[in-house]
Amino acid sequence: MGRLYKNPPLIEALCEFQFEPDQPWDWTIPGLVYDKIKKEFPKKKQQKILEMEFRAEQEISQTVKGGIGRMQFLREDESALVQVGPNLLVVNHLTPYPTWNKFQEMIKNGLAVYNEVANPKALKRISLRYINRLKIPQSEVKIEDYILAVPTIPAPLPQVFATWIQRVEIPFEDSNGVMAMQSGSIRQEVPNSIAFLLDLDFVTLDIQRVNLENAMEWVARAHDEVEKAFEVCITDKTRALLEEIRNG
């Protein structure tokens, strides 16, 4: 994201398209999508729907497994996948993350295949999300030395957080989106280290202004906003840990 780093913090990027239903969902659609992408995504998995049933009188909860929620088609190394469910397309990339241009092309191809097979009526929602884990090799740090999206508490209280989490939603009228920004501490199993979460999810603000033909234009603008948000949320100390790659 943004500048290039030798040790990028990204653990997952995903682009999700939700479509307006215009008829009952046809479960042959995932199979038809797979036929067109199986050369790149040969592995198949089923993701089940999980429902929680609470029984207060017995003070227990029971997990109930439902039907198939979506089909997942993965690369051989499982570094990337395409998910198809009822009126849903999700394109995911895990580590190692390629350049934005390559991920953008992957999203574009996935959307084209889904449109060809499912012939959706219209879009309901688009989301572009980047999840980052910032690892600091120290047992105690001043949070704002590394990440600037942090909560504030009144000064009389101790300014030391054992754990913390913050979520805000910021509208971007010009880019027709809302940035859901979540940051916080992450439990680390490695001794003498600290990790922070920086989760940036850009979602359509007014889906009526986006259609199937210009959806990728919105995705490109969303990426620009996520990219800028990431850079303003980290510090030069973090960039030093990530080892920024500079031209020349």
Secondary structure, DSSP 8 states (H G I E B T S, - for coil): --SEESS--EEEEEEEEEE---S---TTHHHHHHHHHTTT--EEEEEEEEEEEEEGGGTEEEEEEEEEEEEEEE-TTSSEEEEEETTEEEEEEESS---HHHHHHHHHHHHHHHHHHH--S-EEEEEEEEEEEEEESSSS--GGGTBS------TTS----SS-EEEEEEEETTTTEEEEEEEEEE---STT-EEEEEEEEEEES-GGG--TTTHHHHHHHHHHHHHHHHHHHB-HHHHHHHTEE---
